[in-house]
Structures are given as C-alpha cells and as structure tokens.
C-alpha cells in the first residue's frame, strides 16, 4: 500500500481533532502559502482559505499528510499553481473526489528551465513576476466567482484593488534596480527560481541548480557558478530561504563576491516573520537584491 493511500485511511482518525471551519462559508484550499495569501486578498473576509503546505515548507517534493487530506476533504474549491510545481497534486486531488479546482498559471507564457533533469520544462515560479501576478489574481477571481456567483462583484472589486496595491508597492523597487550600473545587474542564486523576476527587472541570471527537485550543490554546479561570477565580476550571490545557503556562500568565499542574503520565493513565513504576505515576499526579495548589487558608497 502506498504512503499516500495509508494517509487516506488514517485521515478518518484525525478528522475529529482537526479545527472545524464555518460550515456556511466558502472553503478554498490552496497548494502552498503564496497562493493562499493571494486568494485571501481576492476573497475577503467571507471565505475560509487553507494552505496544504505550511509556512517555510519546501513545496517541490512535498508529501501530503493525513491532516492535509482532512483539511481539504470538504473544500468547495482547490487552487494550484501548475507548470509542474506540485508533483504530488494529481494523486492528492484524485483522492478527494469531485472537488472543483483551478490552475492559476493558465494564460501565462512560461519560461523554460535550462539544465539538469528538468531541462526544457516550464519554470513553475511564475508568481515571481508582477505581470504574471495579475494573471494569478484574475484566475483566482474567476474561480471564486464560478464557485460563489452571488459574491462575484465583491471578488472583482477586491481583485482590482489588490492588483493596484501590488503595482504601487513594487514600481519604486523596479526603478531602484533599473538605476544599477549595467555590469552589476546579475542575479546569482541557488535555485533558478527567479527567472521571471530577473526578466521583469532586467537582470542577467546565473544559478547553481535549475530547480529544488533536481540535484543541489554538486561540485560541478558550484564550479560553473564560480567561473561565471569571476568572468562577469558579479558583486553578490544570494540563496532562497527553503534550502541550505552553503553552496552559495562557498561561491562567495572563492570569488570574493559578497553573500547578498536570503531571498524568498516558495513559501511565506509565519505571521511574525519577515515575509508574512505575498506582497512582503516580493518587496523583501527585491529590496535584498537591490541592496546586494548596489555599489558601495
């Protein structure tokens, strides 16, 4: 019996202990925390939104638990990213029965992954682009309106306001990146999770491994990035929050580049952490990049 099937059988024993949500409210389950926060902004106070993965979780190779199955068992709508991000999702959804679901990357032109076992496949981190974020928000609005037509006008108004707040917060940060000298506009990271952000900010991209589900920090990967940092005189390297920064810090030591800090991409933090919302995630990540690449005063 597969671990997932065992989880499904165990879920009945956990159901009584799981906190009950209001039975007369729309319940939306998302695959990870970033989508959950976006959904809450579009849905407003009248909808219960639950994320399968928790703050700080690595989502690529996530394995659902019995509690996850219970939490999603009475969902009215499930929202997922798509583009191969949630490799576990199809089996998870199949064990829930007839639950409506929506893929939030529908309508997005994906960037292809380069290198590793996922070469040529779509890069799933499309939410790291502000222009793509508007598509995510629109897809959430459509899915909520289809599930709850009586409140469609509310979802539309919330979506419009949310998109405006995202743009207002991030446009000044984009200008800050644009002011960097051309030879410093390199985004060097552990995972190649920032391709959409690099494109939007006009940054060249270099990374240790293509995707966290692939091999991480091999000697060949580290050597290739060391060579790239030296060749282009890249001033700083970064690493995302859900993996070890050791390979990036090794690159920094061996090249004389600075370790520019931690970037956030796959997961939000707890409410009292540095990135409790999607807007915070984009702001903190972009601010960290700008600060790390800026010339010394």
Secondary structure, DSSP 8 states (H G I E B T S, - for coil): --HHHHHHHHHHHHGGGS----TTSEEEEESSHHHHHHHHHHH-TTEEEEESS-TT---TT----HHHHHHHTT-SEEEE--TTS-TTHHHHHHTT-S--EEETTTT----B--SSTTTTSB-S-GGGSHHHHHHHHHHHHHHHHHH-GGGHHHHHHHHHHHHHHHHHHHHHHHHHHHTS-GGG-EEEEEES--HHHHHHHT-EEEEEES-TTS--S-HHHHHHHHHHHHHHT--EEEEETTS--HHHHHHHHHH--EEEEEE--S----TTSTTSSHHHHHHHHHHHHHHHHS---
